Amino acid sequence: MPINYQALAVQGVQGLMPYQPGKPIDELARELGLDPSGIVKLASNENPLGPSPLALEAARKALSELCRYPDGNGFKLKAKLSEKLGVSAAQITLGNGSNDVLEVIARSFADASTDIIYSQYAFAVYPLVTRAIGARGVEVPAKNWGHDLAAMAAAVTDQTRLIFVANPNNPTGTVQSAEAVEKFLAAVPERVIVVLDEAYCEYLEGDEHQRSLALLSRYPNLIISRTFSKAWGLAALRVGYGIASAEITDILNRVRQPFNVDAIAQAAATAVLDDDDYLVRSRQVNTAGLKQLEQAFDELSLSYIPSSGNFIAVDVGEQAPVIFNQLLAQGVIVRPVAGYGMPRHLRVSVGLPAENQRFIEALTHALEMPEDQSAHG
C-alpha cells in the first residue's frame, strides 16, 4: 500500500493551502499567448517606480562578492536602520522579507499549547504560520473592514501568546491611529506579545509612520515589523526587519536562520535608506494613483474601501471571478481576495498613471460585458 505522506505531515500543516501570490507577468503571457511587454501587473503591491538608483548601484557592487557568505549579523544595515529610526542596533532583527520575521516571532513564542489572535480580513500569513506551528488561531471579526482592537484585546485568555495587528492592513487598506494602537497596547497584558505589522507604514502621511516607534519604550511586549518590499522598492530581494526590546530581539536571533538576508539585499537596503527623494516620489505617485482609482470607481458607481496602503479593494459584485478573468484576458493582472473572505472584491495595486488608466479602461469594458461571456477560464 502506498504511504500517505499527507498523514505523516505534522497536524497543523495537513490542512494548509500554499500561499497564493499575484500571478506573474510571464505566466499570464504563456497562458494566453500575450506579449509580456503589454501586460500590466497591479496584483502584488509592488512599487511602480522601479528600484532606486542608489539601491541598483549598491547591488551591482555587491555582485563581485557572490562567493562570500553575507554578514550574518547585518552590521551595516542595522547601523543604518539604527541611525534612521533612532533605535539601538541591538533592537533589530533582520529577515528574508518581513514574512520571515513574522514566522520567526511565531516560532519563538507560540506552540500547540497557545493561541494567536488576528483579525478577520487580515494578512494571510498570520493564520498560515499559526497553523504551521500547531497553535490555535483566534480570528476576531473585523469592524468596518478593519481591526476591532477593543474586541481583540477582549479576546485575550490565559492561553494567548501572540497578537498580530497589520497597520495599515492588507488587503483592506484600513489604518489605526497611533492613539488607538496605544490604547490597545495598554489593554493587553505584558505577557502577550503584540506584533505591529507595518509593511505599508511608509505610505502614511507626514511622520505618522514614525509614531509607533515611541511606543517601544513604554510597551516591552511590542514588536514592530517592517519591509523593504513596498515603498522602498526591493520586493525581489526579500529583506525586512523587526524592532523590539533588546531582550526580545535576542530571543528572535536565536531562532532566525543564519545568513537569512543575502549580501545583495543587505547592500541595496542599506543604500536605499539614504534615498529620501525616492521615498517622497513613491508617496506622491501612490497618493495621486489612489485618487485616480477612487475617482474612476466613483464614476463607475463602485464602492471601495478607502486605503492607506499602495493598493485599494473595490467591490465589483458577485461576478468578481468573471471580471477578474476578463481583466486577465485584456492583459491586466489584479488580485482576487475571495480567500480573505471578500468574494465581491478585487484588490488593485497602485501603478503609474498610465497603468492605472489601462486598468480603469479594462475594468470598464469588463463591467459592460454580458455576465455569460467569461473571457478566460
C-alpha angles and dihedrals in degrees: 000000000000116000115253100226090179088066091050092059116097112271097252092054097048095077097039125116118207117259109264113221125196113286111268119238094239092052093054091045090054094045097050102023092244128155106257091215090061096051120102115207115202097154111094107048092247125162107262093204093074121231125324115263088233091055092048093051092048091048091051092052091049091056091076089067098052090124091064129079113246122252100280091206095046092224099173095043093047090048092052092046089048090053094046098043101034095236132120119264085234088067096058128092116187121216142187088254121326089280087070090052091051091051093047090052093050093047091047098052112019138057141156092300095058142068130232119203124210137155132261110259091023130134112307094229092071097068091034095058091039093058093040092061092042097248122141115255119219111197113197117206114254126243116222089344091304139088117296094214095183091054091046091053090047090053092064115116135171088274095055113111105158139026122194117206120180113205111205090021126228125244098013100044094222119149137203121216121243088248092054091048092051092048088052093049090051089056095050119085114248090238089067116081113224116204113201104198106204102172090141100034095114089068092064117107123260116341094330091116090061099049096081091061090069089062093065094078092050099043113044091184092063124107120183118202124196139169143212091215099088124034092010092055101228102118094134093056097054106219128152138147146209127221121204142128116309088249094055091041090055089055093049092050090056090061099035113104116251114259091007093155114055125228096250091052092048092049095047093045092049091050098045092057087071093054099089091159090059092054091048091051091047090056093045094051090046095049092049092045093052090052090049092052095043091052091051092049090050090052090049091047091239121147119227140177112253106242136211093187133071093272139053133213114223127191107230095169136246092320092065094125090051093048090047090055092045089054090051090053088056092051097256119126120200130156126264111212102193086119087065091055092262103112095162095052136083120198113222123195116219112253136177114300093263092048091050090050091050089054092047091053092046092048091049090052092047092051090052094052120098112263093242093059104084102175096203134030 
